[in-house]
Amino acid sequence: EPEVTQTPSHQVTQMGQEVILRCVPISNHLYFYWYRQILGQKVEFLVSFYNNEISEKSEIFDDQFSVERPDGSNFTLKIRSTKLEDSAMYFCASSARQPANEKLFFGSGTQLSVL
Amino acid sequence: GNSVTQMEGPVTLSEEAFLTINCTYTATGYPSLFWYVQYPGEGLQLLLKATKADDKGSNKGFEATYRKETTSFHLEKGSVQVSDSAVYFCALSELTGGGNKLTFGTGTQLKVEL
């Protein structure tokens, strides 16, 4: 089965530093997503991206966050100035179509630790 | 807003035991319901889904029935194996302007022992 690939698997950074989390979605997919899970809490939606623009974002996704699809294959999440509370597992996902019953394909996640 | 509540883990069972992981939801409209599974070191994978009331999703011996009257989507398996050890996430979806937004529960860790 095709896979979504995320790099790095672990990222440690100092508070206030910028981080970029990278994802390679499945090649023929059109819809891209970022989710995160803080330890012990629910997996939370951050943002969805379609046709080279953000289609929806959550309250968590403030001005410190941005997403980009720079070259047609990668999908990145940038956190401009990390805070301690940004420490979480970040999951990238993609889907081929839009319907509400459509399967999302998830990567294995990037564990971000902000010190 | 939408929300999903699932039973806390970890759930520890012996091999061949019966499994139930409870999931209830709150939603406006008529969401689709999912169970995703995360094996150690891997991403979330779709286990099964149901798109309307009374639908039963099934896969790999797991089943869940979309119960609108009780707003539930409990996961069951008649006989678990050690290889079923993983974290199980219940989720519902709502269609947004440009995609499919999932609302997840907290996940339930299942440990199956010999």
Interface residues (C-beta under 8 A of the other chain):
Chain A: E3 V4 Q6 Y31 F32 Y33 Y35 Q37 G40 Q41 K42 V43 E44 F45 S48 F49 Y50 N51 E53 S55 E56 F91 A93 S95 Q98 P99 A100 N101 E102 K103 L104 F105 F106 G107 S108 G109
Chain B: V4 P31 S32 Y36 G41 E42 G43 L44 Q45 L46 K49 T51 F89 A91 S93 E94 L95 T96 G97 G98 G99 N100 K101 L102 T103 F104 G105 T106 G107
